Amino acid sequence: MDEPVATLLTTNRKALTINLDDSKYGTFAEIGAGQEVARLFFQAGGAAGTIAKSMSAYDMTFSDAIYGKAPRYVSRERLVTMLDHEYELLVARLGEKRGATTKFFVFADTVAAKAYKGNNECHGWMGIRFQPAPGETTPSDVMMHVRMWDKDNVRQQEAIGIVGTNLIYAAFYLRENLEKFISSLADNVGSDRIEIDMLKFSGPAFATVDNRLMSLHLVRHGLTNAVMFGPNGDVLQPSEVLYKKAILVERGSFRPVTHVNVDMINCATAQFLQEPAVQGKDMIVLMEITMNNLLADGELDADDFLSRVDMLGDIGCTVLISNYSEYYRLTSYFRRYSKEMIGVAMGINNLLEIFNERYYEHLEGGILENFGRLFRNSVRLYVYPMQRAAYDRYLDTGHHAVPPAGAEGTAPRPSAIGAAPFAREVLINARNVQVAPHLRNLYEHLLENHYLECIVGFNHDILDIFSRDVLERIRAGDKRWESMVPSPVVAAIKRRGLFGHPAIAV
């Protein structure tokens, strides 16, 4: 692969570097927001050495005549038809004349910038199809979905031009370092103006690339706050999956997935479906892992991340990886795409963390502002119970919002909201969990108004299962772990040699 003499970071120099490389020649096809990428290449100078054709089929009738009819013009499907048509045409017309020395490419985008009347979704799809070497019969693709956060049309067009130029440059010069490839997409524009929430590499130039890991780098480098994967491991575009759907999500470490994780989401789903606001609506169920969880040891373990996604896929789950530590930020993210009801399934430990005031010191209204944001648009928390002994151990760790037993101004630990001390065998649930005294009236308000619901119909026999215990038993060679996780997870751990288990045929 060709390398430029120096790393050239400005947009103009990136375009000029490509223009002065005689081996690269192609088509620019842009719909919806002008021809901003092509314009930058023309402005840089020497564009005759790069651009075989530049076009914009802005009118829908013209666009349909060239690329065929499409249900949506700003879509992945439209981008693919643009790349297919233009690349086939480029090679057919110029292949014989200069195919032996030229790396052909097509850049395409279809974008909806801020409309004259406003209030439209400002986003787009862009991609590049290219030959890594002259005469390569099978090209390679990079496609991505972008969102524009500038408030005016001109600034959005400018941002699209910069990001498109970054993509073309990276495809030619940064393929050997894909993490740098990804971080460079925001060069000279920044993540405050552009969000890239879906990225996919394909073709022989990226034969060894795992797109899930590439998507994770989008989150790590701040280009987006959430990425999504289907049960088969495909990278999904969140707006396509979440649009106008009722959403139920369970957050966890899933290291590994246990019977409790599955029971929690199954029971919550059964209750969620009974909600009047959900009946008759399309619905999506998500299992979410936060970046904080993935970086718990300070470094990202790619194999560990992929193993968790694979296991969740093995049991048919759609996976969301997010950078939203606070639940109110997660539900606000969902509100981008849907006005339908949102349900959140969680354990007692996560419920107590929501009442930890130190997480909201950055909010002017503190914990009250948190709950105002969290519950303002038809959101309900479904709380899975915990054994009393496990609850006591959790409180003893000190990582919670509840003062330790006997602290000044607190009731003894066994006391519950409006309840007498309970016996050891009583489960801790949303109705008897203890919170700090000055938050009890707030808690009772949320409980009485059904913002919080106890999960019912759960399996009492599995409440003593915890992911950390399963992980310890796997590493210790204690086969009792196999009874603590779903059978597809058992098979996956053995087959792939996950979490320290030796890989064996199953």
C-alpha positions as CSV (number, residue, x, y, z in Angstrom):
1,M,0.0,0.0,0.0
2,D,1.3,3.5,-0.9
3,E,2.2,5.8,2.0
4,P,2.4,9.6,1.7
5,V,5.8,11.1,2.4
6,A,4.5,12.8,5.6
7,T,1.4,12.7,7.7
8,L,-0.8,15.6,6.4
9,L,-3.6,16.4,8.7
10,T,-5.3,19.4,7.2
11,T,-8.3,18.6,5.0
12,N,-6.8,20.5,2.1
13,R,-3.5,18.6,2.3
14,K,-5.3,15.3,2.5
15,A,-7.2,16.1,-0.7
16,L,-4.1,17.4,-2.4
17,T,-2.1,14.3,-1.5
18,I,-4.7,12.1,-3.2
19,N,-4.9,14.5,-6.2
20,L,-1.2,14.3,-6.8
21,D,-1.2,10.5,-6.7
22,D,-1.5,9.4,-10.3
23,S,-2.4,5.9,-9.4
24,K,-5.8,6.8,-7.8
25,Y,-8.7,7.7,-10.0
26,G,-12.4,7.7,-9.5
27,T,-16.0,9.0,-9.3
28,F,-17.7,11.2,-6.7
29,A,-21.4,10.8,-6.5
30,E,-23.2,12.9,-3.9
31,I,-26.9,13.3,-3.1
32,G,-28.7,15.7,-0.8
33,A,-26.2,18.2,0.6
34,G,-24.5,19.4,-2.5
35,Q,-21.1,18.1,-3.7
36,E,-19.1,19.0,-0.7
37,V,-16.5,16.3,-0.8
38,A,-15.8,16.8,-4.5
39,R,-15.7,20.5,-3.9
40,L,-12.8,20.2,-1.5
41,F,-10.9,18.1,-4.0
42,F,-11.4,20.7,-6.7
43,Q,-10.3,23.5,-4.3
44,A,-7.2,21.6,-3.3
45,G,-5.8,21.7,-6.9
46,G,-4.8,19.0,-9.2
47,A,-8.3,17.4,-9.1
48,A,-8.0,16.3,-12.8
49,G,-5.5,13.7,-11.6
50,T,-8.1,12.2,-9.3
51,I,-11.7,12.9,-10.5
52,A,-13.0,11.0,-13.5
53,K,-16.6,12.2,-12.8
54,S,-18.4,14.2,-10.3
55,M,-22.2,14.2,-10.1
56,S,-25.2,14.9,-8.0
57,A,-28.6,13.4,-8.9
58,Y,-30.5,15.7,-6.6
59,D,-33.9,15.3,-8.2
60,M,-35.6,12.1,-7.1
61,T,-36.8,11.3,-10.7
62,F,-33.2,11.6,-12.0
63,S,-31.9,9.6,-9.0
64,D,-34.4,6.8,-9.6
65,A,-33.6,6.8,-13.3
66,I,-29.9,6.2,-12.6
67,Y,-30.0,4.0,-9.4
68,G,-33.5,2.6,-9.4
69,K,-36.3,3.4,-7.1
70,A,-35.7,3.4,-3.3
71,P,-38.1,3.4,-0.4
72,R,-35.7,5.9,1.3
73,Y,-33.2,8.1,-0.3
74,V,-31.0,8.6,2.7
75,S,-30.3,4.9,3.5
76,R,-27.7,2.2,3.4
77,E,-29.6,0.6,0.5
78,R,-29.3,3.8,-1.6
79,L,-25.6,4.1,-0.8
80,V,-25.0,0.5,-1.9
81,T,-26.8,1.0,-5.2
82,M,-24.8,4.2,-5.8
83,L,-21.5,2.4,-5.2
84,D,-22.6,-0.6,-7.3
85,H,-23.7,1.5,-10.3
86,E,-20.8,4.0,-10.3
87,Y,-18.1,1.4,-9.8
88,E,-19.4,-0.8,-12.5
89,L,-19.6,2.1,-14.9
90,L,-16.1,3.4,-14.0
91,V,-14.4,0.0,-14.6
92,A,-16.3,-0.6,-17.8
93,R,-15.4,2.7,-19.3
94,L,-11.8,3.1,-18.1
95,G,-10.6,-0.4,-17.2
96,E,-9.1,-1.2,-20.6
97,K,-7.5,2.2,-21.0
98,R,-5.8,2.5,-17.6
99,G,-6.8,-0.5,-15.5
100,A,-3.2,-1.8,-15.4
101,T,-1.8,1.2,-13.6
102,T,-4.8,2.7,-11.8
103,K,-6.5,2.0,-8.4
104,F,-10.1,2.8,-9.3
105,F,-12.4,4.1,-6.6
106,V,-15.9,5.5,-6.1
107,F,-16.9,7.8,-3.2
108,A,-20.6,8.2,-2.7
109,D,-22.8,9.9,-0.1
110,T,-26.5,10.5,0.4
111,V,-27.2,13.1,3.0
112,A,-30.1,15.0,4.5
113,A,-28.7,18.3,5.9
114,K,-30.9,20.8,7.8
115,A,-33.9,21.6,5.6
116,Y,-35.1,25.1,4.8
117,K,-38.1,24.6,7.1
118,G,-36.0,22.7,9.7
119,N,-37.1,19.9,12.1
120,N,-35.8,17.1,9.9
121,E,-33.3,14.4,10.9
122,C,-29.8,15.6,9.9
123,H,-27.8,12.5,8.9
124,G,-26.4,10.6,6.0
125,W,-24.6,7.6,4.6
126,M,-21.3,7.7,2.9
127,G,-18.8,5.2,1.7
128,I,-15.9,4.4,-0.6
129,R,-15.4,1.4,-2.9
130,F,-11.8,1.0,-4.0
131,Q,-9.1,-1.3,-5.5
132,P,-6.2,-1.8,-3.1
133,A,-4.1,-2.5,-6.2
134,P,-4.5,-2.0,-9.9
135,G,-6.4,-4.8,-11.6
136,E,-7.9,-6.1,-8.3
137,T,-11.1,-7.9,-9.4
138,T,-12.9,-7.7,-6.1
139,P,-12.9,-4.2,-4.6
140,S,-13.1,-3.3,-0.9
141,D,-15.7,-1.1,0.8
142,V,-15.9,1.2,3.8
143,M,-19.4,2.5,4.7
144,M,-20.5,4.6,7.6
145,H,-23.5,6.5,9.0
146,V,-23.1,10.0,10.2
147,R,-25.1,12.5,12.2
148,M,-24.6,16.3,11.9
149,W,-25.0,18.4,15.0
150,D,-24.3,21.9,13.6
151,K,-27.4,24.1,13.7
152,D,-27.2,25.5,10.2
153,N,-27.1,24.0,6.8
154,V,-23.9,25.6,5.6
155,R,-21.9,24.3,8.6
156,Q,-23.4,20.8,8.1
157,Q,-22.4,20.8,4.5
158,E,-18.9,21.8,5.5
159,A,-18.7,19.0,8.0
160,I,-19.8,16.5,5.5
161,G,-17.0,17.6,3.1
162,I,-14.4,17.3,5.7
163,V,-15.5,13.8,7.0
164,G,-15.8,12.5,3.4
165,T,-12.3,13.7,2.6
166,N,-11.0,12.0,5.9
167,L,-12.7,8.8,4.8
168,I,-11.1,8.7,1.4
169,Y,-7.6,9.6,2.8
170,A,-7.9,6.9,5.5
171,A,-9.0,4.2,3.0
172,F,-5.8,4.9,0.9
173,Y,-3.2,5.6,3.6
174,L,-4.3,4.3,7.0
175,R,-5.4,0.8,6.4
176,E,-2.5,-0.7,8.3
177,N,-3.6,1.0,11.5
178,L,-7.4,0.8,11.7
179,E,-7.6,2.4,15.1
180,K,-5.8,5.4,13.7
181,F,-8.1,5.1,10.6
182,I,-11.1,5.5,12.9
183,S,-9.8,8.3,15.0
184,S,-8.8,10.3,11.9
185,L,-12.4,10.4,10.6
186,A,-13.0,13.3,13.0
187,D,-9.9,15.3,11.9
188,N,-10.5,19.0,11.5
189,V,-14.2,18.7,12.4
190,G,-14.5,17.1,15.9
191,S,-17.1,14.8,17.5
192,D,-19.1,17.9,18.6
193,R,-20.1,18.5,15.0
194,I,-20.2,15.0,13.6
195,E,-21.2,11.6,15.1
196,I,-20.3,8.3,13.4
197,D,-22.6,5.7,14.8
198,M,-22.0,2.9,12.3
199,L,-18.9,1.8,10.4
200,K,-18.4,-1.3,8.3
201,F,-15.4,-2.6,6.5
202,S,-15.6,-5.3,3.8
203,G,-13.7,-6.9,1.0
204,P,-10.2,-8.4,0.6
205,A,-8.4,-5.4,2.0
206,F,-10.2,-6.0,5.3
207,A,-10.5,-9.8,5.3
208,T,-9.2,-10.1,8.9
209,V,-11.2,-7.2,10.3
210,D,-13.9,-7.8,13.0
211,N,-16.4,-5.0,12.5
212,R,-17.6,-5.3,16.0
213,L,-14.2,-4.3,17.4
214,M,-14.0,-1.4,14.9
215,S,-17.4,-0.2,16.2
216,L,-16.1,-0.4,19.7
217,H,-13.3,2.0,18.7
218,L,-15.9,4.5,17.6
219,V,-17.1,4.6,21.2
220,R,-13.6,4.7,22.6
221,H,-12.5,7.6,20.5
222,G,-15.7,9.6,21.2
223,L,-17.1,9.4,17.6
224,T,-20.3,8.0,19.0
225,N,-21.7,7.1,22.4
226,A,-23.3,3.8,21.4
227,V,-23.0,1.0,18.9
228,M,-25.2,-2.0,18.3
229,F,-24.8,-5.7,17.1
230,G,-27.3,-8.2,16.0
231,P,-27.6,-11.8,17.3
232,N,-25.5,-13.0,14.3
233,G,-22.7,-10.4,15.1
234,D,-23.7,-8.0,12.4
235,V,-23.0,-4.3,13.0
236,L,-26.4,-2.5,13.1
237,Q,-27.3,1.1,12.6
238,P,-29.2,2.1,15.8
239,S,-31.8,4.4,14.2
240,E,-32.9,1.6,11.9
241,V,-33.3,-0.8,14.9
242,L,-34.9,1.5,17.4
243,Y,-37.1,3.7,15.2
244,K,-40.6,4.1,16.7
245,K,-40.2,1.0,18.9
246,A,-40.9,0.3,22.5
247,I,-37.5,-0.5,24.1
248,L,-36.6,-2.8,26.9
249,V,-33.0,-2.9,28.0
250,E,-30.9,-4.8,30.6
251,R,-27.5,-3.6,31.7
252,G,-24.9,-6.0,32.9
253,S,-21.3,-7.3,32.7
254,F,-22.4,-10.6,31.1
255,R,-19.0,-12.1,32.0
256,P,-20.4,-14.6,31.5
257,V,-24.1,-14.6,30.8
258,T,-25.9,-16.5,33.6
259,H,-29.4,-17.9,34.2
260,V,-30.1,-14.8,36.3
261,N,-29.4,-12.5,33.3
262,V,-31.8,-14.5,31.1
263,D,-34.5,-14.9,33.8
264,M,-34.3,-11.1,34.5
265,I,-34.9,-10.1,30.9
266,N,-37.5,-12.8,30.3
267,C,-39.6,-11.8,33.3
268,A,-39.2,-8.1,32.6
269,T,-40.3,-8.7,29.0
270,A,-43.4,-10.5,30.1
271,Q,-44.3,-7.6,32.3
272,F,-43.4,-5.0,29.8
273,L,-45.6,-6.6,27.2
274,Q,-48.6,-6.2,29.5
275,E,-48.2,-2.4,29.7
276,P,-51.1,-0.7,28.0
277,A,-48.6,1.7,26.3
278,V,-46.7,-1.3,24.8
279,Q,-49.5,-3.5,23.6
280,G,-49.8,-3.4,19.8
281,K,-46.4,-1.7,19.4
282,D,-43.2,-2.9,17.8
283,M,-40.7,-3.8,20.4
284,I,-37.0,-4.4,20.7
285,V,-35.1,-6.0,23.6
286,L,-31.5,-5.1,24.2
287,M,-28.6,-6.3,26.4
288,E,-26.3,-3.4,27.2
289,I,-22.7,-3.2,28.3
290,T,-21.1,0.1,29.2
291,M,-17.6,1.1,28.3
292,N,-16.9,1.6,32.0
293,N,-17.6,-2.1,32.4
294,L,-15.4,-3.1,29.5
295,L,-12.5,-0.9,30.8
296,A,-12.9,-2.0,34.4
297,D,-9.3,-3.1,34.5
298,G,-8.1,0.0,32.8
299,E,-7.4,-1.5,29.4
300,L,-9.7,-2.9,26.7
301,D,-9.4,-6.7,26.3
302,A,-10.6,-7.2,22.7
303,D,-11.0,-11.0,23.1
304,D,-13.0,-10.5,26.3
305,F,-15.3,-7.9,24.6
306,L,-15.9,-10.1,21.6
307,S,-16.6,-13.2,23.8
308,R,-19.3,-11.4,25.7
309,V,-20.9,-10.2,22.4
310,D,-20.7,-13.7,21.0
311,M,-22.3,-15.3,24.0
312,L,-25.2,-12.9,24.0
313,G,-25.6,-13.5,20.3
314,D,-25.6,-17.3,20.9
315,I,-28.8,-16.8,23.1
316,G,-30.4,-14.6,20.4
317,C,-29.8,-11.2,22.0
318,T,-29.2,-7.8,20.3
319,V,-26.3,-6.1,22.1
320,L,-25.8,-2.4,22.8
321,I,-22.4,-1.0,23.8
322,S,-22.7,2.5,25.3
323,N,-20.7,5.2,26.9
324,Y,-23.7,6.2,29.1
325,S,-22.8,5.5,32.7
326,E,-26.0,7.2,34.0
327,Y,-29.3,5.7,33.1
328,Y,-30.9,9.0,32.3
329,R,-28.4,9.5,29.5
330,L,-29.2,6.0,28.1
331,T,-32.9,6.7,28.0
332,S,-32.3,10.2,26.5
333,Y,-30.4,8.4,23.7
334,F,-33.3,6.1,23.0
335,R,-35.6,9.2,22.8
336,R,-33.7,10.2,19.7
337,Y,-35.4,7.4,17.8
338,S,-38.6,6.6,19.6
339,K,-41.4,8.2,21.7
340,E,-42.7,4.8,22.8
341,M,-42.4,3.4,26.3
342,I,-38.9,2.5,27.6
343,G,-38.3,-0.3,30.2
344,V,-35.1,-0.9,32.1
345,A,-34.5,-4.3,33.8
346,M,-32.0,-4.2,36.7
347,G,-31.0,-5.8,39.9
348,I,-31.1,-4.4,43.4
349,N,-27.4,-3.3,43.2
350,N,-28.0,-1.2,40.1
351,L,-31.1,0.3,41.7
352,L,-29.1,1.4,44.7
353,E,-26.5,2.9,42.5
354,I,-29.1,5.1,40.8
355,F,-29.7,6.6,44.3
356,N,-26.0,7.3,44.7
357,E,-25.8,11.1,44.8
358,R,-22.2,11.4,43.9
359,Y,-23.0,10.4,40.3
360,Y,-25.0,13.6,39.9
361,E,-22.7,16.2,41.3
362,H,-22.2,17.6,37.8
363,L,-25.9,18.3,37.4
364,E,-27.2,21.6,38.7
365,G,-30.3,19.9,40.2
366,G,-28.4,16.9,41.5
367,I,-30.2,13.7,42.0
368,L,-33.6,15.4,41.5
369,E,-32.5,16.5,38.1
370,N,-31.4,12.9,37.3
371,F,-34.8,11.5,38.1
372,G,-36.5,14.3,36.3
373,R,-34.6,13.4,33.2
374,L,-34.8,9.6,33.7
375,F,-38.6,9.4,34.1
376,R,-39.9,12.4,32.1
377,N,-41.0,10.3,29.1
378,S,-42.7,7.1,29.9
379,V,-39.9,5.1,31.5
380,R,-40.2,2.3,34.0
381,L,-37.7,0.3,36.0
382,Y,-38.3,-3.4,36.5
383,V,-36.3,-4.5,39.6
384,Y,-35.1,-8.1,40.1
385,P,-34.9,-9.4,43.7
386,M,-31.8,-10.3,45.6
387,Q,-31.2,-12.7,48.4
388,R,-30.7,-11.1,51.8
389,A,-27.2,-12.5,52.3
390,A,-26.1,-11.2,49.0
391,Y,-27.6,-7.8,49.8
392,D,-25.7,-7.7,53.1
393,R,-22.4,-8.5,51.3
394,Y,-23.1,-5.8,48.7
395,L,-23.7,-3.2,51.5
396,D,-20.5,-4.3,53.2
397,T,-18.4,-3.4,50.1
398,G,-19.2,0.3,50.6
399,H,-19.9,0.9,46.9
400,H,-23.5,1.9,47.3
401,A,-25.8,4.8,48.2
402,V,-26.9,3.3,51.5
403,P,-25.1,4.3,54.7
404,P,-23.7,1.3,56.7
405,A,-25.7,0.0,59.5
406,G,-25.6,2.1,62.7
407,A,-24.3,5.3,60.9
408,E,-25.6,8.5,62.4
409,G,-29.1,9.4,61.3
410,T,-29.8,5.9,59.8
411,A,-32.1,3.1,60.8
412,P,-30.5,-0.4,61.4
413,R,-29.8,-2.2,58.2
414,P,-32.8,-4.6,58.3
415,S,-35.4,-1.8,58.3
416,A,-37.3,-1.2,55.1
417,I,-39.4,1.6,53.8
418,G,-42.4,1.6,55.9
419,A,-41.8,-2.0,57.1
420,A,-40.6,-3.7,60.2
421,P,-37.3,-5.6,60.3
422,F,-37.5,-8.6,58.1
423,A,-36.3,-12.1,58.5
424,R,-33.2,-13.6,56.9
425,E,-35.1,-15.6,54.3
426,V,-37.0,-12.6,53.0
427,L,-35.9,-11.4,49.6
428,I,-34.8,-7.8,49.0
429,N,-37.0,-6.3,46.3
430,A,-38.1,-2.8,45.1
431,R,-40.6,-2.6,48.0
432,N,-38.4,-3.3,50.9
433,V,-34.9,-2.2,49.9
434,Q,-33.2,0.4,52.1
435,V,-32.1,3.8,50.8
436,A,-30.6,6.7,52.7
437,P,-33.1,8.4,55.1
438,H,-33.2,11.7,53.3
439,L,-34.1,10.0,50.0
440,R,-36.9,7.8,51.4
441,N,-39.7,10.1,50.5
442,L,-38.4,10.4,47.0
443,Y,-38.1,6.7,46.7
444,E,-41.7,6.2,48.0
445,H,-43.0,8.7,45.5
446,L,-41.3,6.8,42.6
447,L,-42.6,3.5,44.0
448,E,-46.2,4.6,44.5
449,N,-46.4,6.2,41.1
450,H,-45.2,3.0,39.4
451,Y,-41.9,4.3,38.1
452,L,-40.4,1.3,39.9
453,E,-41.9,-2.2,39.6
454,C,-40.9,-5.5,41.3
455,I,-40.2,-8.2,38.8
456,V,-42.5,-11.1,39.4
457,G,-42.5,-14.7,38.2
458,F,-38.8,-15.1,38.7
459,N,-37.0,-18.4,39.4
460,H,-36.2,-18.6,43.2
461,D,-33.8,-21.4,42.6
462,I,-31.2,-19.4,40.7
463,L,-31.0,-16.2,42.9
464,D,-27.6,-17.4,44.3
465,I,-25.9,-17.3,40.9
466,F,-23.5,-14.4,40.3
467,S,-21.3,-13.9,37.2
468,R,-18.1,-13.4,39.4
469,D,-18.7,-16.8,41.0
470,V,-19.2,-18.5,37.6
471,L,-16.0,-16.9,36.4
472,E,-14.0,-18.1,39.4
473,R,-15.3,-21.6,39.0
474,I,-14.4,-21.7,35.3
475,R,-10.9,-20.6,36.0
476,A,-10.6,-23.1,38.9
477,G,-11.8,-26.0,36.7
478,D,-14.9,-26.4,38.9
479,K,-17.5,-28.0,36.6
480,R,-20.4,-26.8,38.7
481,W,-20.3,-23.5,36.7
482,E,-22.0,-25.4,33.8
483,S,-25.3,-25.5,35.8
484,M,-25.2,-21.8,36.3
485,V,-25.3,-20.6,32.7
486,P,-27.6,-21.4,29.7
487,S,-26.5,-24.4,27.6
488,P,-25.6,-22.4,24.5
489,V,-23.2,-20.4,26.7
490,V,-21.7,-23.6,28.1
491,A,-21.0,-24.8,24.6
492,A,-19.6,-21.4,23.5
493,I,-17.2,-21.2,26.5
494,K,-15.9,-24.7,25.8
495,R,-15.7,-24.3,22.0
496,R,-14.0,-21.0,22.0
497,G,-11.9,-21.5,25.2
498,L,-13.3,-18.4,26.9
499,F,-12.6,-17.0,30.4
500,G,-9.6,-19.3,30.9
501,H,-11.4,-22.5,30.0
502,P,-9.4,-24.7,27.6
503,A,-10.9,-24.9,24.1
504,I,-12.4,-28.3,23.5
505,A,-14.7,-29.7,20.7
506,V,-18.3,-29.9,21.7
